[in-house]
Amino acid sequence: MDNLLSNLSKIEYVPENYIFPSETRPGDLKIPLGSNIPVIDLSEAEKGDRTNTIQKIIKAAEEFGFFQVINHGVSLNIMDETRSVFKELFQMPVEYKQTLCTGDPLSPCKMCTSSILYATKKVQLWRDILRHPCHTLEKWQHFWPEKPTRYRECVGECSVEVKKLASRILSLISEGLGLDFGYFDNDLTGSMLLSVNHYPPCPEPSLTLGITKHADPNLITILLQDDISGLQVLKDGKWIAVEAIPYAFVVNVGYQLQIVSNGKLPSVEHRAVTNSSDTRTSIAFFGEPSDDCIVEPAQALMDEHHPPIFKSFKYKEFNAHYYAKHGDTDVALKPFETHKGN
């Protein structure tokens, strides 16, 4: 595995193994900020406007697969502390960070450059990444980095708060879909994975990508952006940039929610681009089913006019296929489709 990008004092050119083919690189095209990506005030649901809030969420999920939430109940201080501790982590001495680069894909906590599959990739991603499970804390926290000294306490607090936020949002979604109360309060949300992407400045952003085009394999993703935009969403065949709104969380539909909703809520393709002047760090919480959880379209969403368009399967079966195909969106859902809805 190559050296972490964050270990390099200054990068003056893009190494050849980070240059994407012309058809997939972002190029010099300026991507407009997607001001039309919905921003939803979650406090309105607590103030007696629950129905309107639910309608906004369902509409946003149907049309974009993405939305942002504000006034979400997560402490702003916890958000600031969490961003601070991750920036500090990636600035720590090389020797310490290398202890997190185990090279073992089965290690619960791992740091690497580009991706865990570095050795199999011809072109690398312009990022360093840290990943580890974060639910439940009792099961996983002792695997987390010991430095910075406040890492486990700070990230633990944030993980608990984000898990609560994900539950609130899923409760609103389940109500909007007409599902039973507490539909997602089970093995469908039995796990949560933390993925921190650290993007150092890139001398030629037009040649590289922080993350390639993909859709998320999990149920729901809650993303804490940096103050710098870099996330782009594919809408009607065009890329739009997601604005970095202070203290907002970006929420997007994963493949498992697309399946549970029987295709009503799509998991939409997105990517991350780099920039030449600023380091950007984004913090993603992937809410996902337990490995042995049976995922299938909700019975309440099916009838003779709306047959199931997906099969029943164990989540670990989906994950195995998804990663074997490197997240290729053209084939990610194929083995799990019934073709009855076509």
N, C-alpha and C positions, 0 to 999 in steps of 0.2 A: 504494500500500500504506500502510495506517495505521501510526502510530507503534507501536513495540514496547510491550507492557504493562509490561515491566521498565524502560522508560525513564521511566515516570510515577512521581512521588514518592509520591503517595497517591491512591487511587481511592475516592471516597466513594459512588458509585452505579454501577449497571450500565448502560452505554449501550444504547440500544434495539437496536442491531444485534448485541448479544450475548445477547439474551433469546430463549430457545427457546420454541416453541409449547408449550402446556400439556400436550399428549399425549406430548411427548418430553423435557421438562425433568425433572430428578430429583425436584423437589418437596421437601416437608419430611419425607417418610417416612424413618425411621431404618433403615438397612440393616445387618443383623447381620454381624459379622466371620465369614468362612467358615472356622471352625476345622476343618471337615471336608475342606477342600482339602488333599490329601496333602502331607506334608513328608518328603522322601526323603533319607536319609543316604548319600551316594555312596561314603563311605569303606568301607561294608560290602561293596561289590562288590570292593574290593581286599583284603578280609580273609577271602576265601573264601566269602562269602555272595552271590556274583554272581547265581545263579539267583533267589533271593528278591528281590534288588534289581530285577532285570529284570521280574519278575512285578508288583512294586509300580508300576513306571513304566508298564507296559502297562495295568494296571488303572486308574491315575490318568488316563492319556491317553484311555482309552475312556470313562470315566465323567464326567470334567470337562473334558478338553482342556487342563487346566492342572495343574501341580504345582510345588512349591518344592524346591530342592535345597540341602542344607547339607553342610559338610565336602567341598567340591567341588574343592579343590586350588588355587583362585585365591587369590593372596596377599591377606590382609586389608589390608595396607598399600597395595597397589595399588588396592583398592576404595575405601579412604578417600581416597587422593590423587586418584582419578578424580572422585569426588563433589565434592571440594573445588575442583578446577580448573574444573568446570562451573559451580559456584555463583559462583566468581570471574569467570568469563567473562560471565555474565549481569548481574554488578554493575559491569562495566567502563563507561567513559564512553560516552555516547550516540554521539559522533562515531565511535568505533571500531566499535561494533556496527553502525552504519549502513553501514560498508564491507562488512559481510558480507551485508547485505540487497540483493543485486544485482537482485532482481526478475526475473532470468533463470532460467526453469525448467530450463534445460539446464546451469546452473552446477553443477559437482560438489559445491561446498560452499556452502550457503545458509542464512541465518537469516531468519525472518519471524515475523509474528504470525498466529495462527490456523492458516493452512495456505498452501501454495504457490498454491492456487487461490482466494486471498482475494477477488480481484475478481469471481469467479463465484458467490460464496456470499452468500445473503441473510442468514444468521445465522452469526456468527463463533464460533470456539472460544476459550475463556478460557485461552490459553496463548501463549507464545513457543516457537519450535521451531528447533533447529539440526539439519541433516542433511548427512551426507557418507559416501561409501563408506569402508570401513576394511580391505578385503582386495583385493589385497595392499598392504602398506605402501609397497613400492617404486613402485607405480603411482599411489597416491592421496595419500600423506602430504604432499607438497609443496603440495597444494591446501588443506590444513587451516589453521585460524586460526594466526597467528603469536604471538598473545597470548591468555592469559598465556604467559610465556616457556617454561614447562614443559609447555605444552599438548601439543605433538606427541610429546614423549618419553613423557609420562604416559599419554595416550590410546592411543598406539601400543602400550605395554606391556600395557595392559588389553585392547586389541583382540586381541592375540596370545593372551593367556591365555583369553579368552572363546571364541575360535575353537577352541582345544584342548578346552575344556569342551563346546562344542557337538558336537565330533567324538566325545567320550567318550559323551555321552548318545545320540547317533544310533547309535553302535556297539551300545549296550545295547538300543535300540529295534529295530535290524535283527535282532539275535539273538532278541529276543522275538517278532518277527514270522515268524521262520524264514527270513530272507533270508541270502544269502551274506555271508561275512565281508568287510567293507569296501564294502558295497553303496553307501554314501553318499559314499565317498571318491573323488569324481570331480566332474564338472560340476554335479551336483545340489547341491553345496556350494561352487560356484565363486566365489561373491560374498558379501560381508557389508556391510550398510548400518547405519550408526549413526544413531539418531534420539533426540535429547535434548529432552524436553518440560519446560518450565519454567512452573509454574503459580503466579503471584502470588496473594496473598490476594484473595478476592472478597467484596464487601460483601453480596451476596445469592446464596449458592451454590445455593439452590433454583431459581434462574432460569437457570442456566448449565450448560455442560458443558465439561470440559477436552478430552475426545475423545468423539465420538458412538459409538453402538453400531456395532460392526463386527467382522469376523473378519480375521485377517492373511493377506495374499496369498502370503507367502513359504513356506519349508519349516519353519523352527523359529525361535522368538523366545526370546532370553535377556534377561531384564529385571532390572536392578539398581534396586530401589525406593529411595525416600528412607526416612527414619525415620517418615514420616507416610503413613498409608493413603490411597488414592485410587482404586486399581484395583478395579473390580467386574466379576464374571463372571456371565453368565446361566446359571442351572441350573434346569431344570424350570420355566421361565417366570418365575423369581424372581431378583432380583439378590442376590448375596452379595459382601461386601467381602473382598478378599484382605489378610490380615494382613501388616503390614510387619515381617518377622522380621529382626533384625540379621544382616548378612552372609550372607543367603540370596539366591539368584537365583530369580526366577519363570521357569518354562519353559512355553511353550504351543505347541500344534500349529498350524501354518499350513496353508493350503489345499493346498500342494504335497505335504505329508506325508499329508493326507487322501486325496489322489489316488493317491500311491504305495502306500498301504495298502489301496487299493480300498474306501475308506469305513470301514475298521475304526477308524481314529483320527480323530475329528472336529475340525475347526477351529471353536472355540466363540466365540460373540459376547461381547464385553466392552466396557467404556467406562471413562472416567476422570472423576471428579467433583472439584469444587473445595471449598475451605473458607475460612472468613472470617478465620482467625487466622494461618495459617502458609504460607510459601512452600514449595512441593514441587517437587522436580526428579527426574525419572525418566529412566533411561538404558537404551534398548532397542537390542539388537544383533539385526538381522534376518538370519539365515542363509538364503541364497537361491541358486537355481540361476543359472548363467550365462545370458545372454540367449538364446543359441541352443541351450541344453540341451533335449533331448527329455524331456518329463515324461509318464509313463504309469504305470498300475498295474503293480506288480511281477509278473512271470510266475509266480513261486512261489506267489502268493496267488490264482491263478485256475485253475479247472477247470470241468468241465461243470456243476457245482452252484454255482459262484461265478464267473459271467461278469464281464467287465470292466464296471464301471459308469461309467467315464470313458474318453475318447478319448486318443490321443497328440497332443501339441502342443508347440510351442516355448514356453518360459517367457515370452519377450517378447510372444507373442500373448495369453497369459493376462493379463499386466500391462497391456497396452493396453486390453483389455476391462474389467478391474477398475477402472482409473482413469477410463475413459470413463463408467462407471456410478457413479462416486464411491463405490466400495466397497459398493454396495447388496447386502446379503447375500441378498436374495430372487432376484437374477439373476446373482450372481457366478459360479456354477458351471454355469449353464444351457447355454451353448454347448459345454461340454466333457463333457456327460453323454451316455452311449450309450442310456440308458433300458432296457438289457438286464436290469439288476438289479431293476427295478420290477415 
